[in-house]
Amino acid sequence: MWQIFVTGRTCWILDGNGVSMTWTKQFAFCNNSGIVIPWSEIKKISKGLDPNYYILKIDLTTDSTLRFIHDPMVTRDDFQMLIAALNEKHHLA
């Protein structure tokens, strides 16, 4: 029951222009908009392991960093495929 309030879901689309992320299920009491990031604004993409979570980090050319937390124990999805696709598309851009 507690997962209803702490779980969000997103849809990521990668194309020749960049990355777009939209929320398919937002966290309780939130109203966040999606993001669009052109490849030219992405400096580095990395993945880190926290004790209980994976963290996707996207460093931008503006010296800011976007962080997305993923819990592999709760959700079985294509997170690893997303990381691979992000790195592949970023290197081609």
C-alpha positions in Angstrom: 0.0 0.0 0.0 2.8 2.5 0.8 4.2 2.2 -2.7 1.2 4.1 -4.0 2.6 7.3 -2.5 6.3 6.8 -3.2 6.4 5.3 -6.7 6.4 7.3 -9.9 6.7 6.1 -13.5 8.1 7.7 -16.6 8.3 7.2 -20.3 11.6 8.1 -22.0 11.9 8.8 -25.7 15.3 9.1 -27.4 15.5 10.4 -30.9 18.0 12.4 -33.1 17.1 15.6 -31.3 17.6 14.5 -27.7 15.8 13.0 -24.7 12.3 13.6 -23.6 10.8 12.2 -20.4 7.1 12.3 -19.5 5.4 11.1 -16.3 3.0 8.3 -16.7 2.4 8.1 -12.9 3.4 10.9 -10.6 4.2 10.8 -7.0 1.3 11.6 -4.7 0.4 15.3 -4.4 2.8 16.2 -7.2 2.3 17.9 -10.5 5.6 17.8 -12.3 6.0 18.5 -16.0 8.2 16.4 -18.2 11.6 17.4 -19.6 13.2 17.7 -23.0 17.0 17.8 -23.3 18.7 18.3 -26.6 21.8 16.1 -27.0 23.9 19.3 -27.4 23.1 20.2 -23.8 24.2 16.8 -22.3 27.8 16.7 -21.2 27.9 13.3 -19.5 25.5 10.4 -18.7 26.4 8.1 -15.8 24.9 5.5 -13.5 25.8 5.1 -9.8 24.8 2.6 -7.2 23.5 3.8 -3.9 23.0 1.2 -1.1 19.4 0.6 -2.3 19.0 2.4 -5.5 20.5 3.1 -8.9 20.9 6.7 -9.7 20.9 7.9 -13.4 22.8 11.2 -13.6 22.7 13.5 -16.6 25.3 16.3 -16.4 24.4 19.3 -18.5 26.6 21.8 -20.2 25.1 24.4 -17.8 27.0 22.6 -15.0 23.8 21.4 -13.4 23.0 17.7 -12.9 19.7 15.9 -13.2 19.3 12.8 -11.0 16.8 10.1 -11.4 16.5 7.4 -8.7 15.5 3.8 -9.7 14.7 1.0 -7.3 15.4 -2.3 -9.0 13.8 -4.3 -6.1 10.3 -2.8 -6.6 10.0 -2.4 -10.4 11.1 -4.8 -13.0 11.5 -2.7 -16.2 14.0 -1.8 -18.9 16.2 0.6 -16.9 19.4 -1.1 -18.0 18.3 -0.9 -21.6 17.6 2.8 -21.1 21.1 3.4 -19.8 22.7 1.6 -22.7 20.5 3.5 -25.2 21.2 6.8 -23.6 25.0 6.2 -23.8 24.8 5.0 -27.4 22.7 7.9 -28.6 24.8 10.4 -26.7 28.0 9.2 -28.3 26.4 9.3 -31.8 25.1 12.9 -31.3 
